[in-house]
Amino acid sequence: MSSLTQLLYTARDSLTAQSYGLNVTGQNITNVNTPGYVKRDPLLETRALGTATTGSVTVAGLSRATDIYIERRELSARGSAAAASEHDNQLASVEALFNDLGATGMGSALNNLFASFSGLATNPNDPTARSAVLSAAGAFADRSNAIAGSLSDTKNDLLKQAQATTEQINQKAASIAQLNRRILAAQAQGEDAADLKDQRNSLLLGLSELVDVRTIPDDKGSIIVQASGTSIVDGTDTRALSVDLAADGSLKINADNGSGGSTEVTQFLTGGKLAGIKETRDVDLFEVANRLDKLVFDVGNAVNAQHAAGFGQDGVSGRNLFDVGPTLSDAARTLRLGAAVAGNPAAVAAAGDVASLPGGSDNAVALANVFNTALPDGRTAAETYGDIVGDIGQRKSAVAQAVETQNAIKAQVQTMRESMSGVSLDEEMVSLTKYQRAYEAAGRVLSTVDQLMQTLINEIGK
Amino acid sequence: MRVTEGMRYSQVLANLANINTQHEEAAQEASTGVRVGKPSDDPIAAAQLARLSASSSQTKAQLSTIDTVRGDAELTESTLSDASDIFVRLKELALQGANGGLTAEDRSAMSVEVSGLKQALLSLSNTRGTRGYLYSGTDVSTPAFDSNGVFQGNDQTHVVAIGNSTPTAVSTSGSDAFVVAGGRNVFADLDSLATALASNDEAGIRGAVDTIDLSHNQLVNARAKAGLILSKLDASQTVLSSLDTQQQKTAQTAGAADPYEAYTRVTTLGQTLDRAIAVSKQILDLGSTNRF
């Protein structure tokens, strides 16, 4: 049978427990908009003191509403969405280089070049028509250089972005390892370390947008973080990622192997901004630049072959209209107006033979017809350029579709996680009322016991 | 399922962003009339438009070529017509000169007119067009004939790019028209008449009537050939103009927005956006702590 004094202790425990409940509810309300915050519930249980029944309450700690599988799915979904989004952003700048619909492509330069040959044929002896050919050829070379240069600059920028991204990854990994250490220490002292875990959660969410992330918790509160197939955080240890260039110029992702060396993990990279950068740089930019080089190389050589067959007004033949590099590689970036014709309109070979000078136009017509002649790949220059434009549009469109899909998946998983771990103000308002009322009731118990004891003391004293 | 504040905000944000994006795209399409503004809007149409742009550029270049060379072709036809007219007058003079009733003075006076007509013919044969001397072949910087009517040009043909691959000849050979080997040297025939008239040589004058006829026929034939060139240019222009129109229509079909559809879409999405904002307000009000 419990005494009044025991009841006092019970009321005290209740005040402590309800106060704790109010405290946790306050934490939830405070962090309703905090990324990575996991809703907390106070764990109250009956206080057991030996075999006696006291009906008292004690605070056993708090629980965090988490599910490792949903969290993993969210990390994965965020990584895929970030990769697609980065890929989409980067491709938008590539698409802009070939957007003839917005007057930024090289279609008009190509068309003007061949139109200038037609113009030359109408009046081969006209210096203006000859200058127009040089001007159009120069513009075509300039446009090729500009687009290829932009593609090359973008490749260099993406290398720097990849390096900056791995630095961010390494910083976050170091912070996670640091939090692992603090969580282990806190839990060793019997603390729940909820705030630290939430901070780690927030870092993981950020990390998942940079690289594909998978977490493996251990039973002591620490986690292993795997990225690009390697454990970048293992408890309190970290392994840094780094980026350099492979022999073929593609991005190479390395991970410290813990013994002073590194291991290539490129093939395991599947998500995050880093994957989007790599995909754009090493697949799209590589293929688009190659196709552009081939087009410019083939057009330059086809025009040169025909131009060299004709004669300038000085009776000289064998001159190239363009200086084209010896190989496909970098052909678009290095195309130049031929040194033998630059600044010398009379050298433009409009005539098909010396006898037809100065007004012969056979070769000018033949040059214009290069436009209608299949290049080595079996397609005309205009067809090939159209193919490139269509290909870039297709890539960008497919990636934009992927962004929508991945964002939808991410939103779905986030909804699941939010439903489980998020804060509902409705619930918290109910909890607030629940603990407030319980606190008030415990106060009444305390007040009642106080009155009873006062009555008892007064009666005894009479 | 638990519904949290985060879910409400995310849902509202996602919905509004989605509708706003669609509305922006629709407004862009409706206001510009352009459905394909960048390759990713419709990759197949973008590729088609790039190729079409090339074809259209080529068509326009060829139409421009026709416009440019037409002037010279018309001038050629016109000068040959004038030259032909000169020979009509020469034949009249030859027939008059062959009349036995004329005096030597009469014929001498006619000879002066014939010499004048020769100068006019020389001047016509050395007519300059936009690219140089019309009848010099491709040696356009050199007068076709010297003062004695000796051909100084060449027999090369001026060709231009019209059509897909075959070079089209657009010049008339001065040698064919005026001094063709195996044909008549119109200047020599004219000189013979002048000489016969000046020397009061009735037999020579009668003989010149026939040669003047032959020279006239030669010029008429040359004019007919020049006319054929003009006809060919006209025919090509008709075909290319039609092709140009068709290419523009195709480009419009491939890349332009349907104005009615675009306007309807932007209006519908505007209404959807208004409703979404109203619903969003209600959703956000659900989380208000004022209700407690």
Interface residues (C-beta under 8 A of the other chain):
Chain A: V32 N33 K39 E95 A96 F98 N99 D100 L101 G102 G105 G107 S108 L110 N111 N112 F114 A115 F117 S118 G119 A121 T122 N123 P124 N125 D126 A351 A355 S356 L357 P358 G359 G360 S361 D362 A364 V365 A366 A368 N369 F371 N372 A381 A382 E383 Y385 G386 D387 V389 G390 D391 I392 G393 Q394 K396 S397 A400 A411 Q414 T415 E418 S419 M420 G422 V423 S424 L425 D426 E427 M429 T433
Chain B: M1 R2 V3 T4 E5 G6 M7 Y9 S10 Q11 A14 V34 V36 G37 K38 P39 S40 D41 D42 P43 I44 A46 A47 Q48 L49 A50 R51 S53 A54 S55 S57 Q58 K60 A61 Q62 S64 T65 T68 V69 T130 R131 G132 S136 G137 T138 D139 V140 S141 N154 Q156 H158 V159 V160 A161 N164 S165 P167 G255 G287 T289 F292
